[in-house]
Amino acid sequence: MLLMAATVLAQGPGYNYQKPEPPRGTYLPPATGVPATTRPP
């Protein structure tokens, strides 16, 4: 699941993963352990 979240972030904005999340990884759950700075706006 964590890998999937990272994959979603890698795909970039506009790629939703079954959940309504903020675009460009504006907010990333601490469970992933990946900072939102990985995908700048």
C-alpha distances in whole Angstrom, upper triangle without the diagonal:
4,5,5,6,9,10,11,13,14,15,17,19,19,16,14,11,12,13,16,15,18,19,19,16,19,17,14,12,13,10,9,12,13,17,17,20,18,19,23,24
4,5,5,6,9,10,11,13,14,16,18,19,16,15,12,14,14,17,15,17,18,17,14,17,15,11,10,10,7,5,9,10,13,14,17,15,16,20,22
4,5,5,6,9,10,10,12,15,17,18,15,15,12,15,15,18,16,18,18,17,15,18,17,13,13,13,11,8,11,11,14,15,17,15,16,20,22
4,5,5,6,9,10,10,13,15,15,12,11,8,11,12,15,14,16,16,15,13,17,16,13,13,14,12,9,13,12,15,15,18,15,16,19,21
4,5,5,6,9,10,11,13,14,11,10,8,11,11,13,11,13,13,12,10,13,12,9,9,11,10,7,10,9,12,12,15,13,13,16,18
4,5,5,6,9,10,13,14,12,12,11,14,14,16,13,14,14,12,10,13,13,10,11,12,11,7,9,8,10,11,13,10,11,15,17
4,5,5,6,9,12,13,10,11,10,13,14,16,14,15,14,12,11,15,15,13,14,16,14,11,13,11,14,13,15,12,12,16,17
4,5,5,7,9,10,7,7,7,10,11,12,10,12,11,10,9,13,13,11,13,15,14,11,14,12,13,12,14,12,11,14,15
4,5,5,8,10,8,9,10,13,13,13,11,11,9,7,6,10,11,9,12,14,14,11,12,9,10,9,11,8,7,11,12
4,5,9,11,9,12,12,16,16,17,14,14,12,9,10,13,14,13,15,17,16,13,14,11,12,11,12,9,8,11,13
4,7,8,6,9,10,14,15,15,14,14,11,9,10,14,15,14,17,19,19,15,17,14,15,14,15,12,10,13,14
4,7,6,9,11,15,15,14,12,11,8,6,8,11,13,13,16,19,19,16,17,14,14,12,12,10,7,10,10
4,5,8,11,14,13,12,10,9,5,5,8,10,12,13,16,19,20,17,19,16,15,12,13,12,9,10,9
4,6,10,12,12,11,10,10,7,8,10,12,14,15,18,21,21,19,21,19,19,16,17,16,13,14,12
4,7,10,10,10,10,10,8,9,10,13,14,14,16,20,19,17,20,17,18,15,17,15,13,15,14
4,6,6,7,7,9,9,10,11,13,13,13,15,18,18,16,19,17,18,16,18,17,15,17,16
4,5,8,8,11,11,13,12,15,14,13,14,17,16,14,17,16,18,16,19,18,16,19,19
4,7,9,13,13,16,15,17,16,15,15,18,17,16,20,19,21,19,22,21,19,22,22
4,6,10,11,14,12,14,13,12,12,16,15,15,18,18,19,17,20,20,18,20,20
4,7,9,12,11,12,11,12,13,17,17,16,19,18,19,16,19,19,17,19,18
4,6,9,8,8,8,9,10,14,15,14,16,15,15,12,16,16,14,16,15
4,7,6,6,6,9,11,15,16,15,17,15,14,11,14,14,12,13,11
4,5,6,8,10,13,17,18,16,18,15,14,11,13,13,10,11,9
4,5,8,10,13,16,17,15,16,13,12,8,9,9,6,7,6
4,5,6,10,12,14,11,13,10,9,6,8,8,6,8,9
4,7,10,13,15,14,14,12,9,6,8,10,8,9,8
4,7,9,12,11,12,10,9,6,10,11,11,12,12
4,6,8,7,8,7,7,6,10,10,11,13,14
4,5,6,8,8,9,9,13,13,14,16,18
4,5,5,7,8,10,13,14,16,18,19
4,6,8,11,12,16,15,17,20,22
4,5,8,10,13,12,14,17,19
4,7,10,12,11,14,17,19
4,7,8,7,10,13,16
4,5,6,9,11,13
4,5,6,8,10
4,5,6,9
4,6,10
4,7
4
